[in-house]
Every structure is written in structure tokens, then in C-alpha cells.
Amino acid sequence: MEINITSERENKLFHRKEIRFMATYPGSKTPTGEEMREEICKKLSLHPNMTIIIRIRQIFGSSSSEVEAHSYSKKETMEAFARKAKGQGSKDAKAPKAAAPAEAQKPEKKAQAEK
């Protein structure tokens, strides 16, 4: 895979480097985000755990993709501002809802049934 950097911008507010590049991979399938992250980290000497691939746009009819990546300088900032991958929502959203409100309604129904 060949990587050509099209733009590189330092975003001081979010403590990250925003990188856009073209990935060319003639004669092979489109690389995964993980593979692209490894390649850009090798090329720019970035820390792989602090780098996130934001978007991969495959160019129709060719063996190349436009890729956008963010590389953070602080772990706290990355956790606060980085987008979550699809299917990786917060654990609180997936937790079952409390049963207390349903139990509170049951005595009312029993009281009405007894009347």
C-alpha cells in the first residue's frame, strides 16, 4: 500500500493532528481501517493507540481511497472528543432500565382490582 499525504493540520484546541491522505493499493482488496492506521503511523511516526481513522472513501473504479485520520497527543482528550465507532455506544445506554417504576404501578392495579 502506498500513502500520499494530501493535508496535515495541527488542531491545538483538540490537541490533535488532522491528516488526510490517499491510499493506493493496486492489485489487492481495499485495506481495513486497522491496516491503514498502521501504515500512516509508520509513515509519520505516530502512536497507534492515539490515532483514529475517521473516514475511508473508496474511489469508484480505482484501487485507491481518500482517508481522514486524527492523531491525539493526550489520551484524555482523545477519550473526550473522539467519535465512537459504530456499535460502540455507551454501556449505560445498553443497560436494562430499572424495574422500579413498573413495580410502583402494580399496587395501584391490585387496589383497583379489589374494589
Secondary structure, 3 states (H helix, E strand, C coil): CEEEEEEEEEECCCCEEEEEEEEECCCCCCCCHHHHHHHHHHHHCCCHHHEEEEEEEECCCCCEEEEEEEEECCHHHHHHHCCCCCCCCCHHHHCCCCCHHHHHHHHHHHHHHHC
